[in-house]
Amino acid sequence: MEATGSSLTPLIRRRGTAGEATVAQTLGNIVVSIVGTGVLGLPYAFRVAGWLAGSLGVAVAGASTYFCMLLLIQCRDRFEEHNDEEIDDATHIQSYGDLGAKAFGTRGRYLTEFLVLISQAGGAVAYLVFIGQNLSSLFANTNHSLISPSIFIFLLLLPLELSLSFIRSLSSIAPFSVFADTCNILAMAIVIKEDFQLFDRFPRERIAFNGTWGLPYAGGVAVFCFEGFSMTLSLEASMADKKKYRWVLLLAFIAITLIYVSFGIFGYLAYGDETKDIITLNLPNNLSAIATKVGLCIALAFTFPIMMHPIYEIVEMKLALIGWFQKLRCNARGERLVVQGARMLVLLILSITASSIPGFGSFISLVGSTLCALLSFVLPATFHLLLMGSNLKIWQRAVDYIILLIGLVFAGYGTYDALRDHITSS
């Protein structure tokens, strides 16, 4: 969800694909697939939880996500080794839904695909909220925003994305993902530069641990920032030497975790209680900050169709199962009109949802603590238990059950906390 380029490939792809990527190329691709706009919400999460609690939350989220990615690799490897002699294109595991089907049958496929669909939609909504709030901040005075973020979403973003939804080939849009990641790095660099300039006014009373209730919020944001499952096995398959993939993945996670922790601490120390849920909103409206915000918004607007690709794919796949739509197969123009209409309807729903989101930080924490937790922890642990079967040792089963239990509790509490905040604010 988090990565702009992660949506180009299914979660699991055939092992037979020839790999040519070097260690350095794979390392770079892993970083690109994970680091996204969620990182700009980390300083606010550190403000809510405290700098020490936030740091621990990011570290635990990173370690847990890395471990669960390895569980998925083990599941796929074990299944394909077991069926190596009789496997064909129809029996290969090629998607997260395929794993769900192997574990729980048709219902498992539907549940898994539903969670992927909703979580991906959550990431797309986060894009719209981020762009809308940053563009709105460009027209703000000292007291309030002159233009509502919703205006930008409906009058600027929605028409643009409706136009881009006509493009079927993602290869023409994919280069913008590189621009988006460059802008992300530039934004982080400018924010850290501003942070260092504020070092002399750092008060000593910055909070290290802001109570137990702040931990789930920071954990949700951290999980959202680390969500990159859709590239896990595709990147492994792309490597020339697949045996090194686990170590490359580990190196990438260590580096990303250190960057996240440093960025979160510096942002919180610089602005303290004034830290906003998108740290770029704390930047002054000088030339460099404006250029960064505009660059981020443009890049994300053009990589938004890549984020939407899995949603379009699932919707169109379900359409193909409907009887009246199947009759349109003999009418290519009618089929295209229905498919395009479905895409436009999805975009309209997501835009309406984004316009009703009060805060970027609260929203990504909700998505991270519920949907991302289910996809990143609960399902991998469950699939590992069921698909590996008797091959698991007692301690491996115990670890899977612990991950499963913690993931369910985390998702349940995240939902409760979000509903409680919504009811309180209402």
PASE-19739 format. One line per field, with one value per residue (C-alpha): residue in three letters; x, y, z. Coordinates in steps of 0.25 Angstrom, whole numbers, padded with zeros to 4 digits. Example, Ala and Ser with C-alpha at 12.3 -4.5 7.8 and 13.67 -1.06 7.14 Angstrom:
BEGIN
residu <- [ALA, SER];
c1 <- [0049, 0055];
c2 <- [-0018, -0004];
c3 <- [0031, 0029];
# end
This chain:
BEGIN
residu <- [MET, GLU, ALA, THR, GLY, SER, SER, LEU, THR, PRO, LEU, ILE, ARG, ARG, ARG, GLY, THR, ALA, GLY, GLU, ALA, THR, VAL, ALA, GLN, THR, LEU, GLY, ASN, ILE, VAL, VAL, SER, ILE, VAL, GLY, THR, GLY, VAL, LEU, GLY, LEU, PRO, TYR, ALA, PHE, ARG, VAL, ALA, GLY, TRP, LEU, ALA, GLY, SER, LEU, GLY, VAL, ALA, VAL, ALA, GLY, ALA, SER, THR, TYR, PHE, CYS, MET, LEU, LEU, LEU, ILE, GLN, CYS, ARG, ASP, ARG, PHE, GLU, GLU, HIS, ASN, ASP, GLU, GLU, ILE, ASP, ASP, ALA, THR, HIS, ILE, GLN, SER, TYR, GLY, ASP, LEU, GLY, ALA, LYS, ALA, PHE, GLY, THR, ARG, GLY, ARG, TYR, LEU, THR, GLU, PHE, LEU, VAL, LEU, ILE, SER, GLN, ALA, GLY, GLY, ALA, VAL, ALA, TYR, LEU, VAL, PHE, ILE, GLY, GLN, ASN, LEU, SER, SER, LEU, PHE, ALA, ASN, THR, ASN, HIS, SER, LEU, ILE, SER, PRO, SER, ILE, PHE, ILE, PHE, LEU, LEU, LEU, LEU, PRO, LEU, GLU, LEU, SER, LEU, SER, PHE, ILE, ARG, SER, LEU, SER, SER, ILE, ALA, PRO, PHE, SER, VAL, PHE, ALA, ASP, THR, CYS, ASN, ILE, LEU, ALA, MET, ALA, ILE, VAL, ILE, LYS, GLU, ASP, PHE, GLN, LEU, PHE, ASP, ARG, PHE, PRO, ARG, GLU, ARG, ILE, ALA, PHE, ASN, GLY, THR, TRP, GLY, LEU, PRO, TYR, ALA, GLY, GLY, VAL, ALA, VAL, PHE, CYS, PHE, GLU, GLY, PHE, SER, MET, THR, LEU, SER, LEU, GLU, ALA, SER, MET, ALA, ASP, LYS, LYS, LYS, TYR, ARG, TRP, VAL, LEU, LEU, LEU, ALA, PHE, ILE, ALA, ILE, THR, LEU, ILE, TYR, VAL, SER, PHE, GLY, ILE, PHE, GLY, TYR, LEU, ALA, TYR, GLY, ASP, GLU, THR, LYS, ASP, ILE, ILE, THR, LEU, ASN, LEU, PRO, ASN, ASN, LEU, SER, ALA, ILE, ALA, THR, LYS, VAL, GLY, LEU, CYS, ILE, ALA, LEU, ALA, PHE, THR, PHE, PRO, ILE, MET, MET, HIS, PRO, ILE, TYR, GLU, ILE, VAL, GLU, MET, LYS, LEU, ALA, LEU, ILE, GLY, TRP, PHE, GLN, LYS, LEU, ARG, CYS, ASN, ALA, ARG, GLY, GLU, ARG, LEU, VAL, VAL, GLN, GLY, ALA, ARG, MET, LEU, VAL, LEU, LEU, ILE, LEU, SER, ILE, THR, ALA, SER, SER, ILE, PRO, GLY, PHE, GLY, SER, PHE, ILE, SER, LEU, VAL, GLY, SER, THR, LEU, CYS, ALA, LEU, LEU, SER, PHE, VAL, LEU, PRO, ALA, THR, PHE, HIS, LEU, LEU, LEU, MET, GLY, SER, ASN, LEU, LYS, ILE, TRP, GLN, ARG, ALA, VAL, ASP, TYR, ILE, ILE, LEU, LEU, ILE, GLY, LEU, VAL, PHE, ALA, GLY, TYR, GLY, THR, TYR, ASP, ALA, LEU, ARG, ASP, HIS, ILE, THR, SER, SER];
c1 <- [0000, 0011, 0019, 0016, 0022, 0018, 0004, 0010, 0012, 0004, 0008, 0014, 0019, 0025, 0038, 0042, 0044, 0059, 0065, 0076, 0075, 0088, 0088, 0089, 0078, 0069, 0073, 0068, 0055, 0052, 0054, 0046, 0034, 0033, 0037, 0025, 0017, 0014, 0028, 0023, 0013, 0024, 0028, 0013, 0012, 0025, 0018, 0005, 0013, 0026, 0040, 0044, 0031, 0030, 0044, 0041, 0028, 0035, 0046, 0036, 0027, 0040, 0045, 0031, 0028, 0042, 0039, 0025, 0030, 0040, 0027, 0021, 0034, 0034, 0019, 0021, 0034, 0029, 0016, 0024, 0034, 0024, 0017, 0029, 0027, 0012, 0011, 0006, 0001, -0012, -0006, 0004, 0002, 0002, -0005, -0009, -0023, -0017, -0011, -0024, -0031, -0020, -0022, -0037, -0043, -0052, -0056, -0042, -0039, -0051, -0047, -0032, -0036, -0046, -0035, -0025, -0036, -0040, -0025, -0021, -0033, -0029, -0015, -0021, -0030, -0017, -0011, -0023, -0024, -0009, -0009, -0022, -0016, -0002, -0008, -0018, -0006, 0000, -0012, -0012, -0010, -0006, -0020, -0027, -0027, -0033, -0037, -0042, -0035, -0048, -0048, -0035, -0039, -0052, -0048, -0034, -0030, -0043, -0043, -0029, -0030, -0042, -0034, -0023, -0032, -0034, -0019, -0018, -0003, 0004, 0018, 0015, 0012, 0022, 0034, 0026, 0028, 0043, 0040, 0031, 0041, 0051, 0042, 0040, 0055, 0055, 0044, 0051, 0064, 0057, 0049, 0062, 0069, 0058, 0059, 0074, 0072, 0062, 0072, 0075, 0061, 0059, 0053, 0058, 0044, 0041, 0033, 0039, 0027, 0013, 0005, 0000, -0011, -0001, 0006, -0006, -0006, 0009, 0009, -0002, 0006, 0018, 0011, 0006, 0020, 0025, 0014, 0021, 0016, 0012, 0027, 0033, 0033, 0034, 0047, 0052, 0049, 0056, 0069, 0080, 0085, 0072, 0080, 0084, 0070, 0067, 0080, 0077, 0063, 0069, 0079, 0068, 0059, 0070, 0073, 0059, 0056, 0068, 0063, 0049, 0053, 0063, 0052, 0042, 0051, 0056, 0042, 0036, 0048, 0048, 0033, 0028, 0013, 0012, 0016, 0005, 0000, 0007, 0021, 0022, 0010, 0020, 0030, 0029, 0024, 0037, 0042, 0048, 0037, 0027, 0035, 0035, 0020, 0017, 0027, 0021, 0007, 0010, 0018, 0007, -0004, 0002, 0006, -0008, -0013, -0002, -0007, -0021, -0017, -0020, -0033, -0037, -0032, -0040, -0053, -0052, -0049, -0062, -0069, -0065, -0072, -0086, -0095, -0099, -0085, -0081, -0091, -0083, -0071, -0076, -0077, -0063, -0068, -0079, -0069, -0060, -0071, -0075, -0061, -0058, -0071, -0067, -0053, -0060, -0070, -0058, -0051, -0063, -0065, -0051, -0051, -0064, -0057, -0044, -0052, -0058, -0045, -0042, -0027, -0016, -0009, -0022, -0026, -0013, -0012, -0026, -0022, -0009, -0014, -0026, -0025, -0009, -0008, -0018, -0010, 0004, 0003, -0010, -0011, 0004, 0004, -0009, -0004, 0009, 0002, -0008, 0001, 0014, 0006, 0014, 0027, 0027, 0034, 0028, 0035, 0031, 0016, 0017, 0023, 0012, 0001, 0007, 0008, -0006, -0012, -0004, -0008, -0023, -0022, -0015, -0026, -0037, -0032, -0029, -0043, -0048, -0039, -0043, -0058, -0056, -0049, -0060, -0071, -0064, -0061, -0076];
c2 <- [0000, 0010, 0009, 0016, 0005, -0007, -0009, -0013, -0027, -0038, -0042, -0055, -0058, -0071, -0076, -0079, -0064, -0062, -0052, -0042, -0032, -0030, -0028, -0013, -0012, -0021, -0013, 0000, -0007, -0011, 0003, 0009, -0001, 0002, 0016, 0026, 0037, 0031, 0034, 0049, 0045, 0039, 0052, 0054, 0039, 0042, 0054, 0045, 0034, 0040, 0039, 0027, 0019, 0024, 0018, 0005, 0004, 0006, -0004, -0014, -0012, -0013, -0026, -0032, -0028, -0034, -0047, -0049, -0046, -0058, -0066, -0063, -0068, -0081, -0084, -0082, -0089, -0101, -0102, -0101, -0111, -0121, -0120, -0118, -0130, -0127, -0112, -0104, -0090, -0094, -0098, -0088, -0078, -0065, -0056, -0053, -0058, -0071, -0073, -0070, -0081, -0091, -0089, -0087, -0090, -0080, -0072, -0070, -0065, -0055, -0051, -0048, -0041, -0032, -0028, -0025, -0017, -0009, -0007, -0002, 0007, 0012, 0015, 0022, 0031, 0035, 0040, 0049, 0054, 0057, 0064, 0072, 0077, 0080, 0088, 0095, 0099, 0107, 0117, 0118, 0130, 0130, 0126, 0117, 0111, 0119, 0108, 0094, 0082, 0076, 0087, 0082, 0067, 0070, 0081, 0077, 0063, 0056, 0061, 0058, 0044, 0041, 0045, 0036, 0024, 0023, 0018, 0003, 0002, 0005, 0006, 0020, 0024, 0016, 0026, 0036, 0026, 0030, 0044, 0042, 0035, 0046, 0056, 0048, 0048, 0063, 0066, 0058, 0065, 0079, 0075, 0070, 0083, 0091, 0082, 0085, 0100, 0099, 0091, 0103, 0104, 0090, 0089, 0079, 0074, 0066, 0054, 0040, 0032, 0038, 0028, 0014, 0020, 0026, 0013, 0007, 0020, 0021, 0006, 0008, 0019, 0010, -0002, 0007, 0012, -0002, -0009, -0014, -0028, -0027, -0027, -0037, -0049, -0042, -0036, -0049, -0055, -0043, -0046, -0053, -0060, -0062, -0068, -0054, -0049, -0050, -0043, -0032, -0031, -0030, -0020, -0011, -0012, -0008, 0004, 0008, 0006, 0015, 0026, 0025, 0026, 0038, 0045, 0043, 0048, 0060, 0065, 0063, 0070, 0082, 0085, 0078, 0080, 0088, 0076, 0074, 0061, 0063, 0069, 0077, 0086, 0091, 0096, 0111, 0115, 0119, 0115, 0102, 0097, 0101, 0094, 0081, 0081, 0084, 0073, 0063, 0066, 0065, 0052, 0046, 0050, 0043, 0031, 0030, 0021, 0011, 0011, 0009, -0003, -0014, -0008, -0007, -0022, -0028, -0020, -0024, -0038, -0038, -0032, -0043, -0053, -0046, -0052, -0039, -0034, -0047, -0044, -0031, -0039, -0039, -0024, -0019, -0004, -0008, -0015, -0004, 0006, -0003, -0005, 0010, 0014, 0004, 0011, 0025, 0021, 0015, 0028, 0036, 0028, 0029, 0044, 0046, 0037, 0046, 0059, 0054, 0050, 0060, 0056, 0049, 0044, 0038, 0032, 0025, 0020, 0014, 0007, 0002, -0003, -0010, -0014, -0014, -0022, -0033, -0034, -0032, -0041, -0049, -0055, -0058, -0065, -0072, -0077, -0082, -0090, -0097, -0098, -0103, -0112, -0123, -0118, -0107, -0109, -0106, -0092, -0088, -0091, -0083, -0071, -0072, -0073, -0061, -0052, -0057, -0053, -0040, -0036, -0039, -0031, -0019, -0019, -0020, -0009, 0000, -0001, 0002, 0014, 0020, 0018, 0024, 0036, 0038, 0037, 0047, 0057, 0056];
c3 <- [0000, 0004, -0009, -0021, -0030, -0021, -0028, -0042, -0038, -0031, -0017, -0022, -0036, -0042, -0038, -0052, -0055, -0059, -0049, -0053, -0042, -0034, -0019, -0020, -0030, -0021, -0009, -0016, -0020, -0006, -0001, -0012, -0010, 0005, 0007, 0004, 0009, 0022, 0027, 0027, 0038, 0048, 0055, 0059, 0064, 0072, 0078, 0082, 0088, 0092, 0085, 0092, 0091, 0076, 0074, 0080, 0072, 0059, 0062, 0066, 0054, 0045, 0051, 0051, 0037, 0032, 0040, 0034, 0020, 0022, 0026, 0013, 0005, 0013, 0010, -0005, -0005, 0003, -0006, -0019, -0015, -0010, -0024, -0032, -0041, -0045, -0044, -0056, -0058, -0052, -0039, -0037, -0025, -0032, -0023, -0008, -0011, -0016, -0002, 0004, -0005, -0001, 0013, 0014, 0000, -0007, 0005, 0008, -0005, -0004, 0010, 0006, -0007, 0001, 0011, 0000, -0007, 0005, 0010, -0004, -0004, 0009, 0003, -0009, 0001, 0009, -0004, -0007, 0007, 0007, -0006, -0003, 0011, 0005, -0006, 0003, 0012, 0001, 0002, 0017, 0025, 0040, 0045, 0036, 0022, 0011, 0002, 0007, 0004, -0002, -0012, -0018, -0017, -0025, -0035, -0037, -0033, -0037, -0052, -0053, -0048, -0056, -0069, -0064, -0062, -0077, -0078, -0078, -0079, -0066, -0072, -0077, -0063, -0055, -0058, -0049, -0037, -0037, -0037, -0025, -0017, -0021, -0016, -0003, 0000, -0004, 0006, 0017, 0015, 0015, 0028, 0035, 0030, 0037, 0049, 0051, 0049, 0061, 0070, 0079, 0083, 0086, 0100, 0110, 0114, 0101, 0105, 0104, 0108, 0107, 0114, 0109, 0100, 0090, 0087, 0078, 0070, 0067, 0065, 0054, 0047, 0048, 0042, 0031, 0027, 0026, 0018, 0005, 0004, -0011, -0015, -0006, -0014, -0028, -0023, -0019, -0032, -0039, -0032, -0040, -0026, -0019, -0007, -0003, -0003, 0012, 0016, 0006, 0011, 0026, 0022, 0015, 0028, 0037, 0029, 0027, 0042, 0046, 0036, 0041, 0056, 0053, 0044, 0055, 0066, 0059, 0055, 0069, 0075, 0066, 0067, 0080, 0083, 0070, 0061, 0051, 0045, 0032, 0036, 0023, 0028, 0039, 0028, 0025, 0012, 0006, -0008, -0004, 0004, -0006, -0017, -0009, -0006, -0020, -0025, -0016, -0020, -0035, -0033, -0025, -0034, -0046, -0038, -0032, -0044, -0040, -0026, -0032, -0041, -0031, -0028, -0043, -0045, -0034, -0038, -0052, -0049, -0041, -0052, -0061, -0053, -0055, -0065, -0072, -0073, -0079, -0090, -0093, -0097, -0112, -0111, -0109, -0108, -0098, -0089, -0089, -0085, -0074, -0069, -0070, -0063, -0051, -0050, -0050, -0039, -0030, -0032, -0028, -0016, -0011, -0014, -0005, 0006, 0005, 0007, 0019, 0026, 0037, 0039, 0031, 0044, 0050, 0037, 0034, 0048, 0046, 0033, 0039, 0052, 0045, 0031, 0030, 0043, 0037, 0024, 0030, 0042, 0044, 0030, 0028, 0042, 0039, 0025, 0031, 0042, 0032, 0019, 0026, 0035, 0042, 0037, 0048, 0061, 0074, 0076, 0061, 0064, 0077, 0070, 0059, 0070, 0077, 0064, 0061, 0075, 0076, 0062, 0065, 0078, 0071, 0059, 0069, 0078, 0066, 0061, 0075, 0077, 0064, 0067, 0081, 0075, 0065, 0075, 0084, 0073, 0069];
# end
